[in-house]
C-alpha cells in the first residue's frame, strides 16, 4: 500500500480540468515487502501509449492481467524487493519471469513464488529450503513483448 501526503500533491489534474486525477511528487511504501513495477501499453483514441504502474498488491496485478486484451497489454514486470527478501541488504529491482501460486505439500499453506529472469526465486512466506512446493496456478508468465512501441 502507498501512503500519500497533501504537501506532496501537485495540482496538475486541477490545472488540466480533471479534478479526479491527482499527481504526487512522492509516496510512501507502508510495508517493507515485495512490490511490482509494471510497464503497460494501451490504446487511447487510436494512439498507442505506455505508462508504468507501481503495484504493492497482487490482487490489483491479477485484475490488471484479467483486463488485458487488444487495447491493454503488459510490456514488462519488474519485482522490487527489500534486502531481507533478496539477501543483499538493499532494495533491488529484477525482471519477473513468472508469478506462481504454490502450496506447501506438508502444511497445505498457499503462498506466491516470484521466479526471476536471473534464475532467483522469492516467496512471501518464510519457507524451509527443503519444503516441497506444488504449483497450483501460474498467475503471470513473461512473454516476448509483441506490442513494443
ChimeraX attribute file (.defattr): number of C-alpha atoms within 10 A of each C-alpha:
attribute: neighborCount
match mode: 1-to-1
recipient: residues
	/A:1	15
	/A:2	13
	/A:3	10
	/A:4	16
	/A:5	11
	/A:6	7
	/A:7	9
	/A:8	12
	/A:9	14
	/A:10	14
	/A:11	14
	/A:12	14
	/A:13	13
	/A:14	13
	/A:15	9
	/A:16	9
	/A:17	9
	/A:18	11
	/A:19	11
	/A:20	7
	/A:21	11
	/A:22	12
	/A:23	13
	/A:24	14
	/A:25	10
	/A:26	14
	/A:27	13
	/A:28	10
	/A:29	13
	/A:30	11
	/A:31	11
	/A:32	14
	/A:33	17
	/A:34	22
	/A:35	20
	/A:36	21
	/A:37	19
	/A:38	20
	/A:39	16
	/A:40	20
	/A:41	22
	/A:42	19
	/A:43	13
	/A:44	10
	/A:45	6
	/A:46	8
	/A:47	8
	/A:48	14
	/A:49	14
	/A:50	15
	/A:51	10
	/A:52	14
	/A:53	12
	/A:54	15
	/A:55	18
	/A:56	20
	/A:57	14
	/A:58	15
	/A:59	10
	/A:60	11
	/A:61	18
	/A:62	12
	/A:63	10
	/A:64	15
	/A:65	15
	/A:66	9
	/A:67	12
	/A:68	14
	/A:69	10
	/A:70	10
	/A:71	14
	/A:72	19
	/A:73	20
	/A:74	22
	/A:75	21
	/A:76	18
	/A:77	21
	/A:78	19
	/A:79	21
	/A:80	22
	/A:81	21
	/A:82	18
	/A:83	14
	/A:84	12
	/A:85	21
	/A:86	19
	/A:87	11
	/A:88	11
	/A:89	10
	/A:90	11
	/A:91	16
	/A:92	16
	/A:93	16
	/A:94	18
	/A:95	18
	/A:96	25
	/A:97	22
	/A:98	18
	/A:99	21
	/A:100	20
	/A:101	18
	/A:102	20
	/A:103	20
	/A:104	15
	/A:105	12
	/A:106	9
	/A:107	8
	/A:108	11
	/A:109	11
	/A:110	17
	/A:111	18
	/A:112	19
	/A:113	21
	/A:114	20
	/A:115	21
	/A:116	18
	/A:117	14
	/A:118	10
	/A:119	8
	/A:120	12
	/A:121	16
	/A:122	17
	/A:123	18
	/A:124	13
	/A:125	12
	/A:126	9
	/A:127	12
	/A:128	7
	/A:129	6
	/A:130	6
	/A:131	12
	/A:132	12
	/A:133	18
	/A:134	14
	/A:135	14
	/A:136	12
	/A:137	12
	/A:138	13
	/A:139	15
	/A:140	18
	/A:141	12
	/A:142	16
	/A:143	11
	/A:144	9
	/A:145	11
	/A:146	9
	/A:147	14
	/A:148	11
	/A:149	9
